[in-house]
Amino acid sequence: MKKLNLSVSGNRYEVTLEEDFADFVVQDLEESGIIFGRDNNPSNLLKAYLKIAKKSNSYEDELELLIETLDAI
């Protein structure tokens, strides 16, 4: 388990995640402009969330298409 600390608008949040997932979260958030160890603007966190939500939606669409393709076989 790995603890992550994130500060948003002066509020500090700590979460404990599995090691591999924590590494993924840190990388993905940093690529979205979130900086660990520094206070972050809520709009940056919202943008990071929306980026992840878009990826998730795209994956769901791809999975549905794959299922439809496999069903047709």
Secondary structure in CASP SS format (residue, H / E / C, confidence):
PFRMAT SS
TARGET T0000
AUTHOR 0000-0000-0000
METHOD secondary structure of the structure
MODEL  1
M C 1.00
K E 1.00
K E 1.00
L E 1.00
N E 1.00
L E 1.00
S E 1.00
V E 1.00
S C 1.00
G C 1.00
N E 1.00
R E 1.00
Y E 1.00
E E 1.00
V E 1.00
T E 1.00
L E 1.00
E C 1.00
E H 1.00
D H 1.00
F H 1.00
A H 1.00
D H 1.00
F H 1.00
V H 1.00
V H 1.00
Q H 1.00
D H 1.00
L H 1.00
E H 1.00
E H 1.00
S C 1.00
G C 1.00
I C 1.00
I C 1.00
F C 1.00
G C 1.00
R C 1.00
D E 1.00
N E 1.00
N C 1.00
P H 1.00
S H 1.00
N H 1.00
L H 1.00
L H 1.00
K H 1.00
A H 1.00
Y H 1.00
L H 1.00
K H 1.00
I H 1.00
A H 1.00
K H 1.00
K H 1.00
S H 1.00
N H 1.00
S H 1.00
Y H 1.00
E H 1.00
D H 1.00
E H 1.00
L H 1.00
E H 1.00
L H 1.00
L H 1.00
I H 1.00
E H 1.00
T H 1.00
L H 1.00
D H 1.00
A H 1.00
I C 1.00
END
